[in-house]
Amino acid sequence: MKYLLIEYPKCSTCKKAKKFLEEHHIDYQDRHIVQDNPTKEELKHWIKESHREIKTFFNTSGNLYKELHLKDKLPLLSDEEKIDLLASDGMLVKRPLLIGENLILSGFKEAEWQKIIK
């Protein structure tokens, strides 16, 4: 099975995720989150399949998130508006994203990612 890794090359967490995949010989396709931002349709699908809240897909530690004061604004937005916002700029999306069959992981937590090698 080949996975889709959506990442920002300068991100240290993304580098750790790539190293993890390579060390475990996990086949993946790399995608730059800014040059090829997830689309609204992709995000809708991934959020639905992950069974997680939309807010967990936001890069809450990112500069853009802070500049836009999204901590205060997100609770006031509809789900559609939140997805539109995520689709507008890859820097708002929590990364890395690892997408596979019946698997959507956001952020890199090694213990969580261990599940894919079993």
N, C-alpha and C positions, 0 to 999 in steps of 0.2 A: 504494500500500500504506500502510495506517495502522498505526503502531506503538503499543505500550502503554509509557508511561514511568511507572515506579513510583518515586516520589521523596518526599523530605521537604522541604517548601517552605523551611525555614530553613537547609538545608544548602547551603553555598557551592559544593560540587562539583555538586550537583543543578542549581543556578542556571546554572552553566557549561554543563551538558549541555543544558538547555532553550534557552539562548542559541544553542548550536551547531545544534540542530534547527531553530530559527526562522530563523537566518541562512541555512541551507541549504534552507529551504522544505520541510522534511520534516514530513509530517502525522502527528500523534500525539495520543493520548488520555492525559490526565494522571490519575494515581491517587496519592492520599496514602497513604504506606506505613504510617502509624500508624492512621489512621481506617479504612483498608481493607487490612489486612495480607494478604500472600499466604497462601493456604490451603495446607494440607498437600498436597493434590492438585496444585495449581499448582506448588509447589516441587518435588515429585517429578518432574513432567513437565519443568520447566525444567532441573533438574539433569541428568536423563537426556539431554535434547536438547543440552545445552551440552557434554557429554562432558568435564566438569570435576569435580573433587572437591567434595564437599559443603562442605568447610571454606572454599573460595573464596567461598561465598555468605554468610559471616559478616562482619559489620562489626567487624573486629578492633580498630579504633581508637575504637570507641564506648565510652561510659561504662558502659553496661549489661554489655557483654562483659567489661570489666575488673572491674566489681563482682561479677560471678558467677564470676570466676576461670576463665573458659572456656579460656584458653590451656592450663591444666593439665588441665581436665576433659574437653575435647573428644576427645582421643585414647582416652579410656576409654569413650566412648559408642558405641552402635551407630548405624548410618546412620539407622534409624527414630527413635531418640532425638534425633539431631541435627536431623532434619527437624521433629519435634515441637517442639523448642526454637525453631527458626526461625519456625515458624508461630505460636508463642505471643506474639511481640512483634516488631512491625515494626522496632524500633530495633536488633534483633540482625542484621537483613538488610543486607548490603552494598548501598549505593545510589549512584547511581540504577541501576535495572534497566531495560534497554530490551529489549522483547520484540517480535519480529516473526516472519514466516514464515521458518523455518530460521535464526533469529538470536536469540541470548540473550547480552546484554552486561551485565556487572555492574561498577559503578564507571565513572568517566568517564576514558578515555584517548583524547584527540582522534585520535591516529593510528589506533587501533583502530576508532573510530567513523567515520572517513573511509570505511571499507569500505562503509558503507550508502548513501553518496551516489553510488557508482559504478554 
